[in-house]
Amino acid sequence: MAETHQFEGLILSPSLCELGEGPSFEAETGTLWWFDILGKALHELQLATGREIIHRLPVMGSVVARIDASRQLIASDQGLFIRERATNVLTPYAPLEADKPGNRSNDGRVHPSGSLWIGTMGLSAEDGAGAIYHVSGTTVTRLFDGISIPNSICFSPDGETGYYVDTRKNLMMRVPLDRDTGLPRGEGSVFIDGSSEPGGIDGSICDGAGTIWNARWGEGAVDHYDRNGKRLARYLLPAKRTTCPVFLGNGRLGITSSWEGLDEKGRADDTLAGSTSRSVCRSSLTRSRPSCSSSLGFWHCFFSDGRPSNAALFDWARSGLSQCGSGYPTREVRERSMAGASRYCSCR
């Protein structure tokens, strides 16, 4: 029987996001990034100091990936953009469902080959309105259609297996992949059947041992599964609508959450809905190198020597981008010592 662990950690940010998503840990700078999708904001938290900067965006971003020290790739409801860190200027890179103005991006992750998988969905989560795409350079290929709420996109350490879920169906799928391209080389099969259990299978990450860590929407938990889809443990969290985990190193996870859809009473009952927390996970597996480390996808992909590989993203940024990006430099800065970070509870 799977073990259940009480929450042991910190509330990392006082910001309560309507839809916190897409967490990404940037090892080069010790920075945690995540979005409030519906709030049109990109959050930047420097873990060593507790300094948080909120970058306001003209789009609903959901995925951020490091290109280099000055640029990032962002997926959004308006397509893919290159973001200049210093100015918050967005330059269009590639369209994504330009013919579907009622859709937005949701979960996504970079494959070890450097290609990107990104999911889309209707603004009101309409049945079957979305899809999952593969992006290589400026080539966008639809992989799976008829998706209502795409989530759990992640990859095995060797790049030969991909995972995804339509949260409305709660069936996490496993797909054989070409490790060199990130494209499917066969039909998918059900990896985890969560359709008969409470809550929704939301965002997931895969660690260096090939095991899966999944945020269970509505249950205030992260579930840990082995490579065969067997649940090993559940880690409880202080917010019910957990959305996506991210590895922070040394057995720690960062987890985003949401208050989307809660009425006044619901928010009063779940006061930390929308918070971003840090949890301690008692498993030696979390101390192994994540297979593709960045967000709630890991975006700088680590190979056996531990060096991040961003070559594919560098190539994207050099491939004839339009320079007509619009600036949106509004930002808020919050500073506090991490020694004073809110401790919700500590159960040892």
DOTORMAR-279983 format. One line per field, with one value per residue (C-alpha): z, y, x; residue in one letter. Coordinates in steps of 0.25 Angstrom, whole numbers, plus 5000, padded with zeros to 4 digits. Layout:
<nodes>
w	c(Z,...)
v	c(Y,...)
u	c(X,...)
resn	c(A,...)
</nodes>
This chain:
<nodes>
w	c(5000,4996,5008,5011,5016,5023,5017,5021,5015,5013,5005,4996,4990,4996,4983,4981,4966,4960,4952,4956,4946,4938,4949,4944,4952,4946,4952,4946,4954,4965,4960,4961,4950,4948,4942,4947,4933,4935,4942,4930,4939,4940,4954,4956,4970,4974,4984,4991,4995,4994,4984,4975,4963,4956,4941,4935,4921,4909,4907,4915,4916,4921,4918,4920,4915,4916,4903,4909,4920,4913,4906,4909,4900,4905,4900,4901,4896,4885,4880,4883,4887,4890,4903,4906,4921,4923,4916,4917,4902,4894,4880,4872,4868,4863,4862,4870,4866,4860,4854,4868,4876,4887,4891,4899,4903,4915,4919,4912,4913,4905,4901,4903,4888,4889,4883,4890,4893,4896,4899,4896,4901,4900,4909,4916,4915,4904,4901,4891,4887,4889,4884,4887,4877,4875,4871,4865,4860,4854,4850,4858,4856,4863,4870,4878,4875,4882,4896,4906,4917,4913,4925,4930,4918,4922,4917,4921,4924,4911,4903,4898,4905,4906,4915,4915,4920,4917,4931,4928,4925,4935,4927,4927,4914,4911,4896,4890,4884,4875,4885,4874,4870,4881,4871,4874,4867,4871,4878,4892,4904,4917,4928,4940,4940,4950,4945,4957,4967,4973,4967,4954,4948,4946,4943,4944,4944,4942,4950,4946,4950,4941,4952,4951,4961,4958,4964,4968,4965,4976,4986,4991,4987,4979,4976,4973,4963,4959,4944,4943,4948,4962,4973,4983,4992,4993,4998,5004,5002,5008,4995,4989,4975,4972,4958,4955,4962,4959,4964,4973,4976,4989,4991,4989,4980,4977,4974,4968,4971,4967,4972,4958,4960,4975,4980,4993,5002,4995,4996,5010,5012,5004,5008,5001,4988,4977,4986,4982,4992,4995,5000,5005,4998,5006,4994,4990,4975,4976,4979,4965,4954,4947,4933,4927,4938,4937,4938,4947,4932,4933,4922,4922,4918,4926,4920,4927,4929,4936,4926,4921,4907,4900,4886,4880,4886,4882,4868,4869,4873,4861,4851,4845,4856,4854,4861,4863,4877,4887,4900,4913,4924,4936,4948,4963,4972,4986,4994,5007,5014,5011,5026,5028,5018,5023,5029,5028,5036,5039,5042,5044)
v	c(5000,5014,5022,5036,5047,5060,5073,5077,5089,5104,5114,5120,5131,5140,5142,5134,5131,5129,5118,5115,5106,5103,5103,5103,5103,5109,5103,5113,5124,5117,5123,5117,5122,5120,5126,5131,5127,5134,5146,5148,5148,5141,5140,5140,5135,5135,5124,5129,5142,5141,5153,5151,5159,5158,5161,5165,5159,5163,5148,5136,5129,5115,5109,5116,5110,5116,5120,5127,5137,5148,5141,5131,5123,5125,5117,5125,5126,5135,5125,5124,5136,5140,5148,5157,5156,5170,5178,5167,5170,5158,5155,5146,5133,5123,5122,5112,5109,5123,5119,5116,5129,5122,5113,5115,5107,5099,5088,5086,5081,5080,5067,5063,5064,5079,5078,5084,5077,5087,5085,5094,5095,5103,5116,5109,5095,5091,5076,5072,5086,5085,5076,5073,5078,5075,5087,5086,5099,5106,5093,5090,5076,5072,5059,5056,5063,5064,5067,5075,5078,5074,5071,5062,5064,5058,5049,5037,5040,5033,5041,5028,5029,5041,5043,5051,5052,5058,5061,5061,5046,5043,5033,5036,5031,5025,5027,5021,5032,5034,5038,5047,5055,5053,5049,5036,5023,5015,5015,5020,5011,5014,5016,5020,5019,5029,5030,5023,5032,5045,5057,5060,5055,5069,5073,5062,5061,5049,5048,5042,5028,5028,5030,5039,5051,5055,5067,5062,5073,5074,5065,5074,5064,5060,5045,5037,5025,5015,5012,5002,5012,5007,5017,5017,5029,5041,5055,5064,5079,5091,5095,5086,5090,5086,5087,5083,5080,5083,5078,5088,5078,5071,5063,5076,5079,5092,5091,5101,5102,5109,5116,5116,5113,5115,5124,5132,5121,5111,5121,5123,5108,5107,5119,5115,5112,5118,5118,5112,5103,5095,5081,5070,5057,5045,5037,5034,5035,5050,5052,5046,5055,5059,5054,5067,5078,5091,5092,5092,5086,5084,5092,5091,5076,5069,5058,5048,5058,5068,5079,5086,5085,5097,5095,5093,5106,5114,5109,5113,5127,5129,5124,5137,5142,5155,5167,5173,5169,5177,5181,5180,5184,5185,5178,5176,5173,5166,5164,5156,5147,5132,5130,5138,5129,5125,5111,5104,5092,5083,5068,5060)
u	c(5000,5005,5010,5004,5013,5008,5013,5027,5032,5030,5021,5030,5022,5011,5005,4992,4991,4977,4984,4998,5005,5017,5028,5042,5055,5067,5079,5089,5083,5076,5062,5049,5039,5024,5012,4999,4992,4979,4986,4995,5008,5021,5027,5042,5047,5061,5062,5074,5069,5054,5053,5041,5038,5025,5026,5012,5010,5001,4998,4994,5007,5008,5022,5035,5049,5063,5070,5082,5085,5077,5065,5054,5044,5030,5017,5004,4990,4996,5007,5021,5030,5044,5045,5056,5059,5064,5052,5041,5039,5032,5036,5027,5034,5024,5009,5001,4986,4985,4972,4966,4965,4956,4968,4981,4993,4994,5004,5017,5031,5044,5049,5063,5065,5062,5048,5036,5023,5012,4997,4985,4971,4959,4958,4946,4952,4942,4941,4952,4955,4970,4982,4997,5007,5022,5031,5044,5050,5038,5032,5019,5013,5000,5002,4989,4975,4962,4969,4960,4971,4985,4994,5006,5015,5028,5039,5047,5062,5066,5056,5049,5036,5027,5015,5002,4988,4975,4971,4956,4958,4969,4976,4991,4997,5011,5016,5029,5037,5049,5060,5066,5054,5043,5033,5024,5029,5016,5003,5001,4996,4989,5000,4992,4976,4972,4957,4951,4959,4956,4963,4970,4983,4990,5004,5015,5030,5040,5052,5066,5061,5049,5039,5027,5023,5009,5001,4987,4977,4966,4973,4984,4995,5007,5006,5019,5018,5029,5032,5021,5010,5009,5007,5018,5014,5005,5011,5000,5000,4994,4986,4975,4976,4991,4995,5009,5022,5037,5050,5058,5069,5073,5060,5051,5039,5033,5018,5008,4994,4981,4968,4961,4947,4946,4935,4936,4933,4943,4954,4951,4952,4965,4973,4985,4979,4988,5001,5014,5020,5033,5031,5041,5040,5045,5051,5065,5060,5058,5072,5076,5077,5064,5063,5059,5061,5054,5033,5023,5034,5048,5054,5069,5071,5082,5091,5100,5111,5101,5103,5090,5088,5080,5086,5072,5067,5079,5076,5061,5065,5074,5064,5059,5050,5042,5047,5033,5031,5023,5028,5020,5030,5021,5026,5025,5037,5035,5047,5048,5058,5056,5058,5045,5038,5024,5025,5011,5015,5027,5024,5036)
resn	c(M,A,E,T,H,Q,F,E,G,L,I,L,S,P,S,L,C,E,L,G,E,G,P,S,F,E,A,E,T,G,T,L,W,W,F,D,I,L,G,K,A,L,H,E,L,Q,L,A,T,G,R,E,I,I,H,R,L,P,V,M,G,S,V,V,A,R,I,D,A,S,R,Q,L,I,A,S,D,Q,G,L,F,I,R,E,R,A,T,N,V,L,T,P,Y,A,P,L,E,A,D,K,P,G,N,R,S,N,D,G,R,V,H,P,S,G,S,L,W,I,G,T,M,G,L,S,A,E,D,G,A,G,A,I,Y,H,V,S,G,T,T,V,T,R,L,F,D,G,I,S,I,P,N,S,I,C,F,S,P,D,G,E,T,G,Y,Y,V,D,T,R,K,N,L,M,M,R,V,P,L,D,R,D,T,G,L,P,R,G,E,G,S,V,F,I,D,G,S,S,E,P,G,G,I,D,G,S,I,C,D,G,A,G,T,I,W,N,A,R,W,G,E,G,A,V,D,H,Y,D,R,N,G,K,R,L,A,R,Y,L,L,P,A,K,R,T,T,C,P,V,F,L,G,N,G,R,L,G,I,T,S,S,W,E,G,L,D,E,K,G,R,A,D,D,T,L,A,G,S,T,S,R,S,V,C,R,S,S,L,T,R,S,R,P,S,C,S,S,S,L,G,F,W,H,C,F,F,S,D,G,R,P,S,N,A,A,L,F,D,W,A,R,S,G,L,S,Q,C,G,S,G,Y,P,T,R,E,V,R,E,R,S,M,A,G,A,S,R,Y,C,S,C,R)
</nodes>
